[in-house]
Every structure is written in structure tokens, then in C-alpha cells.
Amino acid sequence: MLLNPKNYTIEHADEHFQEIIQKTIDFFEGKGIKKIKDDDHKRIWYADFLEFVKAENIFATLLRPTKYGDKNSRWDTWRIAHYNELLAFYGLAYWYTWQVSILGLGPIWMTKNEHLKQRAAKQLEAGEVFAFGLSERDHGADIYSTEMSLSPQADGTFKANGSKYYIGNGNVAKMVSTFGKMSDSGDYVSFVANYQHENYECVKNVVSSQSYVAEYTLKDYPITEEDILARGRDAWDAVLNTVNIGKYNLGWASIGMCTHAIYEAIDHASQRRLYNMYVTDFPHVKQLFVDAYSRLIAMKLFALRAADYMRVASPEDKRYLLYNPVVKMKVTTQGEEVINLLWDVIAAKGFEKDTFFEMAARDIRALPKLEGTVHVNVALILKFMANYFFKPGSFPAVDTQSQMKEDDFLFNQGPTRGLGKIRFHDYKAVYDSVNLPNVKLFRKQIRLLKLLLILAKPDEKQRKDIDFLLALGELFTLVVYGQLIIENAKLYGIEDDLLDQIFDFMVRDFSNQAIQLYSKTSSRKIQMRLCSLMVKKPVVNQERFIRVWEKDVYALKDQYSMNA
């Protein structure tokens, strides 16, 4: 299940994409860990990577719909997911310039303005990157309050004025998709700006990083009808639907970094002797590694399965709108947990400047905080809870969606309203299909949560208490997380030992979140009673644990080390 650049075993039906993967691996392995770390410490702009992308036509192939490219071009979530993972495996900065290009392209591929689509296609062909001008310094991602304005002029043109903040690629993008309001009507509007224009001021890089995360200001920037992406509700829907697409990628960045980190950690620990024994012989170290590995496999199983639902999406099937924010908030926070567990093993080694781990430990923290905080995404996830638990719908079975096809529905998602009406397939049937001890225990915890929602649902005061709702949302998220893990475990042939070990930590995490809900200021007695019943100890099976340790975890030793 884990990416290994020295033995890349994923077979893609798309031979051209397989070539892109191998060329990218060769680029980074040729660059070597020493140069990657040196560039990182000196905050050197990754011009060499962008030149490589341009020479190999990579963004043009992977981020351009077929209609606007060549025979190899399409927007294919399967390819995009795996390329996310690979770039982050070598460093978050390389992934970041790709990710913000995806965000910048979202409103462009959704626009009705054919001129801008053609312009973007040519820019991709020329090896350019893109940017997404949404957040502002004073308002963050509160786009209701955007102060970027577009003022109509007597000659039918417009003048743009305002600033955007935290905008990746804002220093080099010739097409910056910018969100604002019309100065006369207050209607929403989106348009493109070019960093090269004299009325575009790139103020500064707001972070100390290789990546350029810009603050930019437009001062009487001239805009014509040809530059306008969308107006009114269409502009609003396009930026939110872009985030729906883009937030999914953050989970894959966590997966990529954690995968590289676990190889480094197991190699270090297995070779280091303390108190006359190898570090990997200590029982607590085995537990930390098994926990980290199990969580990482679960992250990847869930993110892969979420891609399947993105790829089958339609106006009648929008289940992905729940699964994507779960990838964003749950997979990324699990990534933090994986790094923490590994760091407890390798300790001071994790600070050393020549390791990938030092970079991963710093950068893993960013991902839960981008494209909407964890709190924002939990609040979104809660909108789906009633239908998920109490009003299941009927859907055909969804197999692994690895086929070569265009995911064009993602650019025609429609209105962003009506999330509370979306239906889901029956989660109980998925959980009942597995007869493993810890899955059965987790089912009991789910039943108690559902009982809480029936007998002790949040009252009016609690529905206004964000702190209480976030704790409830964390419990609900675990149910969704476990469901898709089980679905994909079957599709990928995950052995029972590993799946039960995954639900070992799932039971513990559910118990911890139940204690959190129990402890909230506004929790009522009946809610506290039900929360206390949710606290369970996983079913212990030492033989299973040792099998997972020996067959899956310790077997990673000496499997991958990046070229110097």
C-alpha cells in the first residue's frame, strides 16, 4: 500500500502517466536529499522543478481537460491523487505550487468564458503555474466579507482595487483567479489578473519558506469582459466548488510526507542500539510503529476511496461532498499523529538538518490549517449527519475508479446549496459485512452515538455551542472514516490482522472523543451517561499485533532510502 520510489509497484493503465511518475522520481532522486534539504534551509525558489515540469509538459497533461489539450490531457482525479502523494513524498514546497495551480484553475475550468479557458490551456502548454486569490488579510477565508472590488467604468471596462493574502504562486502566476464584489451592486464577481501588470503589486512573501505565499494588491487594475470568470451566484459557487475539489489534495500531501518519514524512522530505529538492544526490540517502540503504520494505511485507504466517490459523482450522487472534507480534516490530522508517534521513537534524530523528517515534522502542521481549518470542515461535516444516520439512500455499488476518464462533473457541480438533502448508502451494511473483534466493538460505539442522537440530541443551547458541536462532529467523522476504510480494505485485499489493528486505534480514538464530549461545559446528564458507555478498551490480541509488526511494519526496514 505504501509508495516506494525505488520500487514503484502501482500499475497505471495510462502508460503516459506511468512515464510521468518515473520521470518525476528520477528528477528528485537525481537531485538527492542533500540538495533538497539545502534548498529548503536556504529558502531557494524551486525553479529547477518548474523547469522540469515545463520540459515534460506535466501540469499541461494532468491539469488540462482533453478538450483543451492533447490525447494525454485530462482532469483525472486518480492521476491527480497519486501525483499529489509523490510530490509531497519529496517535499511540501513542490506539492504546494501544484496544489495552488489546481485551485487557480478551478474557476477557470468552471467558467462560461471560453476565451479564458483557451488562455489557460496555452499557459499550461507554456509551463506556467496558476494562483487562487480568495483569502484576505483582515478576513481570512470569510469570503462574505471580501473587500476586493470591481468598479464599472464609462467605457464598459472595470477597475479592480483591493488586496489578497496568503496566495500561493502569487509572485509568478499570469492568471490569478481573483474573487471580489462589484462596487455598485455588491454582487460577487471573479476575474483573472496577471502578476506582470504594472497595477499588480506583489507586496511580499508572508511566510519564511521556499514556497512563495503572496500578499498582492490591485490598484486601479484594468479589467475587461474577457477577464471576467463569473458574476453573482455563479462566482460564489465556482470558488466554493473549487475548494471542494482542492481540499481533497491536502490529505494526499500528508500521506506522501508520512510515507517518507516512516521509512526514515524504521531504518534509524532498527540500526540503533541502546542498553544492549536494538530500539525496535523495545515493546513500546513496536507499539508506536504499529500505531503509526496502521494510521497511515487507514489514511491512504480512506483517501483512495474518497476518490472513487468523486469520480462517480453526478447531480444525483454528491456523497463526495461529505468524504472530501473528511479527507481534508481527518487525514491531515492523522498525519500529524503519525509524525508525532514516529518522533517519539527517533527523538532527537527528528531535529537533524540532513533528514527528511525534520522537514516533514515542520510542514505536516500546515495541512490541517489550509483550505479551511479543521473546525470549519467539522462544522460542514455535521450538516450531513442526520441523513447519514437516519435516511439512507439507494445507490449502485462503486468499484475502484482507476479507469482513464475525464472527471468533468467536478467542473459542473452546480449550486452549493442543499447539503442537508444529500443521501448516503447504508453505513450499517458496510460495518455488518466485517466480523472482526474491534470492528464489532466499534459498531457498539456507533450504536451508542446514534442512541445519543435519538434520546439526547443537542438542545437549542447546544446547537449554538460550537465547542459542543465540534466534539460531536469528531465522533461522527470517525464513523464515516471507518466505513470507507472497510469498503476499501475489501477492494485492496487488506488482511484481517491489519484491518482489526486499524480498528484497535479507531476504538481508542472514539473513546477519547467520547470523553471530550462528556467533558463539555454544556453536556447534559443523559449525554454524559451515554458518552461514558462509549468508552471501550480495544480487544487485545498479542499474536495479531506481532504478525502486523513483523509482516507489515518491520518489513519496511531497508526498503527505501533517498539518494544522497
C-alpha positions as MATLAB code, in Angstrom:
seq = 'MLLNPKNYTIEHADEHFQEIIQKTIDFFEGKGIKKIKDDDHKRIWYADFLEFVKAENIFATLLRPTKYGDKNSRWDTWRIAHYNELLAFYGLAYWYTWQVSILGLGPIWMTKNEHLKQRAAKQLEAGEVFAFGLSERDHGADIYSTEMSLSPQADGTFKANGSKYYIGNGNVAKMVSTFGKMSDSGDYVSFVANYQHENYECVKNVVSSQSYVAEYTLKDYPITEEDILARGRDAWDAVLNTVNIGKYNLGWASIGMCTHAIYEAIDHASQRRLYNMYVTDFPHVKQLFVDAYSRLIAMKLFALRAADYMRVASPEDKRYLLYNPVVKMKVTTQGEEVINLLWDVIAAKGFEKDTFFEMAARDIRALPKLEGTVHVNVALILKFMANYFFKPGSFPAVDTQSQMKEDDFLFNQGPTRGLGKIRFHDYKAVYDSVNLPNVKLFRKQIRLLKLLLILAKPDEKQRKDIDFLLALGELFTLVVYGQLIIENAKLYGIEDDLLDQIFDFMVRDFSNQAIQLYSKTSSRKIQMRLCSLMVKKPVVNQERFIRVWEKDVYALKDQYSMNA';
ca = [
       0.000    0.000    0.000;
       2.878    2.423    0.612;
       4.644    4.388   -2.105;
       8.237    3.306   -2.648;
      10.011    5.302   -5.385;
      12.750    2.683   -5.622;
      10.141    0.029   -6.373;
       7.084    1.793   -7.738;
       4.566   -1.045   -7.991;
       1.320    0.775   -8.821;
       0.420   -0.183  -12.354;
      -1.493    2.581  -14.109;
      -3.487    1.755  -17.205;
      -2.269    5.102  -18.525;
       1.253    4.406  -19.776;
       1.952    8.100  -20.311;
       1.177    8.815  -16.655;
       3.418    5.921  -15.651;
       6.201    7.662  -17.572;
       5.468   10.968  -15.809;
       5.707    9.214  -12.447;
       9.049    7.626  -13.309;
      10.494   10.849  -14.717;
       9.438   12.698  -11.568;
      11.049   10.064   -9.373;
      14.232   10.283  -11.456;
      14.227   14.083  -11.134;
      14.036   14.058   -7.353;
      16.323   11.077   -6.803;
      18.823   12.750   -9.122;
      18.527   15.945   -7.111;
      19.127   13.987   -3.894;
      18.179   14.560   -0.289;
      21.178   16.819    0.424;
      20.212   19.306   -2.302;
      16.515   19.175   -1.389;
      17.333   19.959    2.230;
      19.857   22.650    1.288;
      17.269   24.377   -0.922;
      14.739   24.115    1.889;
      17.020   25.638    4.515;
      18.113   28.451    2.201;
      14.507   29.010    1.022;
      15.516   28.715   -2.622;
      12.684   29.098   -5.114;
      12.146   25.732   -6.854;
      12.889   26.992  -10.363;
      14.555   23.688  -11.273;
      11.361   21.775  -10.511;
       9.228   24.195  -12.526;
      11.636   23.908  -15.442;
      11.315   20.130  -15.234;
       7.501   20.402  -15.170;
       7.619   22.669  -18.214;
      10.021   20.448  -20.150;
       7.941   17.334  -19.536;
       4.571   19.101  -20.023;
       3.376   17.649  -16.722;
       0.870   20.227  -15.479;
      -0.459   20.578  -19.030;
      -1.114   16.835  -19.134;
      -2.546   16.350  -15.651;
      -4.459   19.622  -15.138;
      -5.954   20.287  -18.549;
      -9.240   18.809  -19.784;
      -8.938   16.839  -23.015;
     -10.928   19.459  -24.931;
      -8.170   21.985  -24.238;
      -5.149   19.725  -24.538;
      -3.834   16.709  -26.415;
      -4.654   12.999  -26.350;
      -2.902   12.549  -22.993;
      -4.541   15.524  -21.303;
      -7.498   15.138  -18.971;
      -8.627   16.057  -15.472;
      -8.360   12.634  -13.878;
      -8.720   12.506  -10.089;
      -6.940    9.147   -9.930;
      -3.813   10.545  -11.584;
      -4.003   13.757   -9.575;
      -4.233   11.858   -6.281;
      -1.131    9.785   -6.990;
       0.838   12.784   -8.208;
      -0.103   14.636   -5.012;
       1.359   11.808   -2.993;
       4.567   11.652   -4.996;
       5.322   15.377   -4.859;
       4.708   15.580   -1.103;
       6.886   12.488   -0.608;
       9.818   14.669   -1.692;
       8.752   17.939   -0.082;
       5.692   20.037    0.641;
       7.007   23.007   -1.356;
       6.918   21.013   -4.599;
       3.387   19.850   -3.818;
       2.297   23.367   -2.895;
       2.981   25.007   -6.259;
       0.983   22.182   -7.882;
      -1.872   22.474   -5.354;
      -2.370   26.218   -5.739;
      -2.276   25.798   -9.511;
      -5.176   23.356   -9.141;
      -7.066   25.934   -7.083;
      -6.334   28.689   -9.567;
      -7.546   26.543  -12.448;
     -10.806   25.573  -10.734;
     -12.767   28.768  -11.510;
     -11.256   28.829  -14.998;
     -12.444   25.348  -15.982;
     -15.852   26.199  -14.449;
     -16.311   29.496  -16.291;
     -18.531   30.031  -19.320;
     -15.840   32.363  -20.676;
     -14.300   30.293  -23.450;
     -11.594   32.899  -24.052;
     -10.163   32.358  -20.556;
     -10.212   28.588  -20.930;
      -8.223   28.850  -24.142;
      -5.809   31.270  -22.481;
      -5.294   28.874  -19.551;
      -4.676   25.967  -21.923;
      -1.948   27.923  -23.701;
      -0.409   28.970  -20.380;
      -0.292   25.342  -19.244;
       1.333   24.373  -22.530;
       3.951   27.036  -21.847;
       4.679   25.575  -18.412;
       3.043   28.325  -16.338;
       1.594   27.952  -12.845;
      -1.640   29.435  -11.503;
      -2.954   31.129   -8.350;
      -6.233   31.429   -6.442;
      -6.939   34.871   -4.959;
      -9.589   34.207   -2.318;
      -8.355   34.946    1.219;
      -7.729   38.440    2.571;
      -5.546   39.666    5.382;
      -8.339   41.022    7.583;
     -10.985   38.421    6.784;
      -9.095   35.208    6.085;
     -11.333   32.827    4.136;
     -14.515   34.696    5.181;
     -15.473   35.406    1.604;
     -18.743   37.047    2.633;
     -16.610   39.980    3.775;
     -14.294   40.287    0.778;
     -13.124   43.848    0.179;
     -11.693   43.256   -3.297;
     -13.894   45.398   -5.546;
     -14.559   45.737   -9.264;
     -15.816   49.160  -10.335;
     -17.615   49.665  -13.689;
     -16.194   52.388  -15.942;
     -17.986   54.555  -18.517;
     -16.353   52.710  -21.420;
     -17.659   49.299  -20.296;
     -14.415   48.196  -18.647;
     -13.721   47.857  -14.931;
     -11.114   48.807  -12.350;
     -10.120   46.321   -9.660;
      -8.960   47.520   -6.247;
      -8.068   45.589   -3.151;
      -5.639   43.103   -1.661;
      -5.435   39.358   -1.295;
      -3.384   37.500    1.284;
      -1.891   34.019    1.566;
      -1.912   33.420   -2.170;
       0.443   30.693   -3.371;
       2.180   31.365   -6.711;
       1.016   34.981   -6.460;
       4.522   36.057   -7.412;
       4.631   34.280  -10.797;
       1.106   33.431  -11.972;
      -0.021   35.068  -15.200;
      -3.575   34.021  -14.403;
      -4.580   34.708  -10.799;
      -8.245   33.769  -10.298;
      -9.443   36.585   -8.031;
     -12.691   36.785   -6.044;
     -14.389   40.056   -5.130;
     -17.568   42.127   -5.280;
     -18.979   44.655   -7.709;
     -18.604   48.094   -6.142;
     -22.035   49.307   -7.322;
     -24.281   46.308   -6.648;
     -22.316   44.265   -4.115;
     -22.741   41.185   -6.316;
     -19.976   38.631   -6.232;
     -17.565   38.530   -9.145;
     -14.423   36.639  -10.110;
     -11.813   37.616  -12.675;
      -8.210   36.930  -13.643;
      -5.197   39.159  -13.035;
      -1.581   38.930  -14.243;
       1.317   39.367  -11.848;
       3.276   41.102  -14.629;
       0.865   44.045  -14.912;
       2.112   47.366  -13.559;
      -1.066   47.756  -11.466;
      -0.449   44.405   -9.771;
       1.829   44.771   -6.754;
       3.279   41.640   -5.217;
       3.768   43.065   -1.736;
       5.730   40.273   -0.043;
       6.048   36.610    0.779;
       4.106   36.285    4.035;
       5.905   33.092    5.113;
       9.541   32.136    5.596;
       9.654   29.296    3.120;
      10.746   28.044   -0.282;
       7.142   28.485   -1.313;
       6.028   31.989   -2.182;
       2.774   32.701   -0.352;
       1.990   36.174   -1.585;
       0.204   39.243   -0.476;
      -0.771   41.107   -3.625;
      -2.576   44.381   -4.225;
      -4.511   45.571   -7.256;
      -4.605   49.356   -7.725;
      -6.965   50.504  -10.473;
      -6.123   47.267  -12.270;
      -7.929   47.351  -15.657;
     -10.355   44.501  -16.306;
     -12.363   43.835  -19.452;
     -15.252   41.473  -20.087;
     -12.735   38.977  -21.445;
     -11.097   38.827  -17.999;
     -14.274   38.082  -16.029;
     -14.781   34.495  -14.926;
     -18.243   34.699  -13.359;
     -20.740   37.004  -11.695;
     -23.259   36.686   -8.886;
     -24.222   33.242   -7.690;
     -22.059   31.614  -10.382;
     -18.966   33.335   -8.965;
     -19.840   32.207   -5.446;
     -20.498   28.613   -6.469;
     -17.339   28.413   -8.559;
     -14.983   29.380   -5.734;
     -16.679   27.063   -3.224;
     -16.759   24.187   -5.696;
     -13.077   24.835   -6.399;
     -12.369   24.430   -2.695;
     -14.459   21.236   -2.723;
     -12.040   19.859   -5.310;
      -8.830   21.305   -3.920;
      -9.211   20.497   -0.227;
      -9.083   16.789   -1.077;
      -5.440   17.132   -2.125;
      -4.267   18.122    1.352;
      -4.855   14.630    2.675;
      -2.580   13.220   -0.006;
       0.149   15.680    0.931;
       0.022   14.280    4.467;
       0.158   10.720    3.146;
       3.206   11.474    0.996;
       5.200   13.107    3.780;
       4.292   10.458    6.363;
       5.315    7.666    3.994;
       8.809    9.114    3.515;
       9.076    9.740    7.259;
       8.180    6.179    8.250;
      10.928    4.747    6.012;
      13.472    7.040    7.657;
      12.227    6.266   11.135;
      12.254    2.472   10.806;
      15.728    2.497    9.266;
      17.105    4.664   12.066;
      15.439    2.736   14.898;
      16.304   -0.716   13.546;
      20.001    0.179   13.290;
      20.381    1.973   16.631;
      21.363    0.046   19.781;
      20.509    1.271   23.265;
      21.025   -0.665   26.540;
      22.446   -3.559   24.523;
      19.375   -3.997   22.295;
      18.040   -2.505   19.097;
      15.496    0.281   19.515;
      12.959   -1.767   17.531;
      13.178   -4.520   20.173;
      11.542   -2.325   22.817;
       7.822   -3.198   23.267;
       6.717    0.424   23.448;
       8.584    1.220   20.222;
       6.816   -1.634   18.454;
       3.518   -0.214   19.669;
       4.383    3.270   18.401;
       5.405    1.932   14.996;
       2.373   -0.337   14.606;
       0.095    2.545   15.563;
       1.798    4.904   13.096;
       1.703    2.339   10.290;
      -1.927    1.402   10.923;
      -2.955    5.039   10.897;
      -1.029    5.695    7.695;
      -2.621    2.744    5.897;
      -6.038    3.922    7.093;
      -5.315    7.418    5.753;
      -4.495    6.033    2.340;
      -7.442    3.631    2.234;
      -9.860    6.442    3.032;
      -8.348    8.957    0.604;
      -8.339    6.419   -2.241;
     -11.957    5.516   -1.553;
     -12.987    9.170   -1.465;
     -11.543    9.495   -4.980;
     -13.877    6.733   -6.145;
     -16.880    8.743   -4.998;
     -15.570   11.915   -6.607;
     -15.263   10.063   -9.893;
     -18.830    8.676   -9.873;
     -20.361   11.971   -8.735;
     -23.415   13.335  -10.510;
     -26.310   15.697   -9.737;
     -27.989   12.687   -8.070;
     -24.901   11.490   -6.196;
     -22.947   14.069   -4.223;
     -21.662   11.851   -1.430;
     -18.172   13.155   -2.136;
     -19.167   16.453   -0.503;
     -19.000   14.637    2.849;
     -15.969   12.487    2.084;
     -13.768   15.320    0.786;
     -13.891   17.447    3.958;
     -13.207   14.259    5.937;
     -10.060   13.760    3.837;
      -9.176   17.376    4.493;
      -9.691   17.404    8.271;
      -9.249   13.777    9.328;
      -6.476   12.510    7.072;
      -4.394   15.640    7.706;
      -4.797   15.483   11.498;
      -3.981   11.776   11.381;
      -0.842   12.780    9.507;
       0.156   14.915   12.472;
      -0.458   11.949   14.747;
       1.683    9.640   12.602;
       4.583   12.091   12.713;
       4.177   12.507   16.487;
       4.302    8.743   17.011;
       7.385    8.338   14.834;
       9.044   11.320   16.502;
       8.601    9.657   19.894;
      10.685    6.802   18.513;
      13.504    8.670   16.788;
      13.533   11.553   19.285;
      16.441   13.954   18.707;
      17.096   12.482   15.273;
      13.928   14.195   14.123;
      15.594   17.593   14.528;
      18.668   16.833   12.465;
      19.015   19.070    9.441;
      20.017   16.362    6.971;
      16.875   14.240    7.460;
      13.618   14.435    5.531;
      11.885   14.001    8.892;
      12.961   17.454   10.099;
      11.121   18.979    7.145;
       8.072   16.739    7.494;
       7.718   17.424   11.217;
       7.528   21.153   10.481;
       5.334   21.020    7.386;
       2.820   18.377    8.493;
       1.326   21.016   10.815;
       0.270   23.222    7.916;
      -2.127   20.862    6.199;
      -4.975   20.782    8.748;
      -4.905   24.579    8.730;
      -5.174   25.224    4.973;
      -8.293   25.368    2.728;
     -10.488   25.873    5.798;
      -9.481   24.923    9.335;
     -10.376   21.598   10.919;
     -13.156   23.409   12.782;
     -14.679   24.786    9.578;
     -14.672   21.353    7.978;
     -16.155   19.607   11.040;
     -18.961   22.177   11.024;
     -19.551   21.355    7.352;
     -19.490   17.606    8.022;
     -22.208   17.950   10.677;
     -24.685   19.095    8.009;
     -24.701   15.554    6.629;
     -25.146   13.685    9.924;
     -28.941   13.366   10.062;
     -29.329   11.842    6.607;
     -26.247    9.673    7.062;
     -27.624    8.015   10.201;
     -31.370    8.111    9.667;
     -32.241    8.431    5.955;
     -30.005    6.166    3.855;
     -30.447    6.204    0.099;
     -30.060    3.507   -2.529;
     -27.018    3.576   -4.791;
     -25.312    1.075   -7.087;
     -22.099   -0.464   -5.778;
     -18.970    1.585   -6.529;
     -15.813   -0.261   -7.526;
     -12.285    1.181   -7.645;
     -12.376    4.058  -10.139;
      -8.891    3.844  -11.638;
     -10.004    3.921  -15.258;
      -8.787    6.503  -17.750;
     -11.571    9.067  -17.942;
     -12.277   12.769  -17.585;
     -13.872   13.859  -14.319;
     -15.798   16.656  -15.975;
     -18.635   16.713  -13.436;
     -16.267   18.364  -10.971;
     -16.423   21.471  -13.166;
     -20.194   21.299  -13.386;
     -21.117   20.646   -9.750;
     -23.996   23.109   -9.746;
     -25.254   25.146   -6.767;
     -23.552   24.814   -3.404;
     -26.893   24.851   -1.588;
     -28.839   21.881   -0.258;
     -26.124   19.936    1.569;
     -28.645   18.721    4.142;
     -30.586   16.919    1.396;
     -27.708   14.713    0.215;
     -28.252   10.994    0.871;
     -25.701    8.234    1.549;
     -25.662    4.470    1.240;
     -26.349    2.496    4.411;
     -23.276    2.543    6.652;
     -24.645   -0.338    8.753;
     -24.443   -2.779    5.855;
     -20.757   -1.943    5.433;
     -19.933   -2.415    9.106;
     -22.017   -5.599    9.333;
     -20.020   -7.118    6.471;
     -16.967   -7.496    8.722;
     -16.786   -9.876   11.658;
     -13.605   -8.780   13.411;
     -13.394   -8.182   17.180;
     -12.511   -4.496   17.102;
     -14.907   -3.724   14.267;
     -17.705   -5.334   16.304;
     -16.686   -3.227   19.302;
     -16.653   -0.101   17.142;
     -20.192   -0.958   15.966;
     -21.320   -0.870   19.608;
     -19.805    2.586   19.991;
     -21.633    3.762   16.858;
     -24.952    2.439   18.198;
     -24.443    4.430   21.388;
     -23.709    7.574   19.401;
     -26.866    7.047   17.373;
     -28.789    6.473   20.609;
     -27.481    9.792   21.889;
     -28.806   11.493   18.768;
     -32.234    9.903   19.332;
     -32.656   10.161   23.109;
     -30.407   13.096   23.957;
     -29.937   15.137   20.818;
     -28.404   18.593   21.244;
     -30.900   21.099   22.619;
     -31.268   24.630   21.288;
     -28.481   25.964   23.504;
     -26.082   23.190   22.466;
     -26.872   23.723   18.784;
     -25.409   27.206   19.228;
     -22.420   25.920   21.207;
     -19.693   25.405   18.604;
     -17.397   23.760   21.147;
     -20.006   21.078   21.872;
     -20.860   20.548   18.203;
     -17.221   20.148   17.191;
     -16.799   17.305   19.694;
     -19.937   15.665   18.333;
     -18.644   16.164   14.809;
     -15.392   14.384   15.637;
     -17.356   11.297   16.714;
     -19.462   11.356   13.556;
     -16.332   11.761   11.433;
     -14.864    8.575   12.900;
     -17.945    6.634   11.788;
     -17.577    7.900    8.200;
     -13.835    7.277    8.315;
     -14.242    3.679    9.412;
     -16.914    2.954    6.813;
     -14.790    3.876    3.797;
     -11.744    2.145    5.288;
     -13.723   -1.106    5.463;
     -15.019   -0.648    1.908;
     -11.531   -0.148    0.520;
      -9.918   -2.826    2.673;
     -12.021   -5.335    0.738;
     -11.180   -3.824   -2.634;
      -7.437   -3.794   -1.899;
      -7.314   -7.175   -0.174;
      -6.162   -5.848    3.215;
      -5.686   -8.776    5.568;
      -7.902   -9.186    8.625;
      -4.977   -8.728   11.011;
      -4.200   -5.254    9.717;
      -7.855   -4.197    9.480;
      -8.500   -5.272   13.058;
      -5.346   -3.442   14.138;
      -6.664   -0.313   12.415;
      -9.880   -0.598   14.401;
      -7.823   -1.044   17.558;
      -6.859    2.625   17.291;
     -10.319    3.567   15.986;
     -11.906    2.217   19.173;
      -9.389    4.149   21.260;
      -9.934    7.352   19.294;
     -13.703    7.030   19.605;
     -13.319    6.571   23.349;
     -11.125    9.666   23.600;
     -13.618   11.764   21.649;
     -16.478   10.462   23.809;
     -14.597   11.697   26.877;
     -14.202   15.069   25.175;
     -17.962   15.299   24.569;
     -18.657   14.106   28.127;
     -16.447   16.901   29.478;
     -18.031   19.795   27.584;
     -19.491   22.550   29.710;
     -22.974   22.199   28.234;
     -23.226   18.381   28.198;
     -26.320   17.027   29.991;
     -26.532   14.058   32.362;
     -28.073   11.646   29.876;
     -25.488   12.653   27.277;
     -22.703   12.148   29.807;
     -24.074    8.717   30.674;
     -24.162    7.633   27.045;
     -20.664    9.044   26.451;
     -19.323    7.054   29.392;
     -20.753    3.881   27.836;
     -18.930    4.682   24.589;
     -15.549    4.394   26.298;
     -14.213    0.955   25.393;
     -10.902   -0.859   25.546;
      -9.889   -2.456   22.228;
      -9.846   -6.237   22.027;
      -6.239   -7.203   22.733;
      -4.638   -9.880   20.568;
      -0.901  -10.060   21.014;
      -0.471  -12.644   18.270;
      -2.223  -10.391   15.776;
      -0.114   -7.448   16.878;
       3.151   -9.360   16.392;
       2.066  -10.554   12.961;
       1.361   -6.972   11.865;
       4.648   -5.811   13.349;
       6.736   -8.499   11.635;
       4.950   -8.807    8.301;
       3.950   -5.195    7.623;
       5.932   -2.775    9.762;
       9.397   -4.185   10.445;
       9.422   -5.389    6.843;
       9.758   -1.724    5.786;
      13.350   -1.737    7.082;
      15.933   -1.103    4.350;
      13.218   -0.815    1.696;
      13.773    2.843    0.814;
      16.421    5.452    1.389;
      16.614    8.562   -0.754;
      19.679    9.114   -2.890;
      22.219   11.425   -1.325;
];
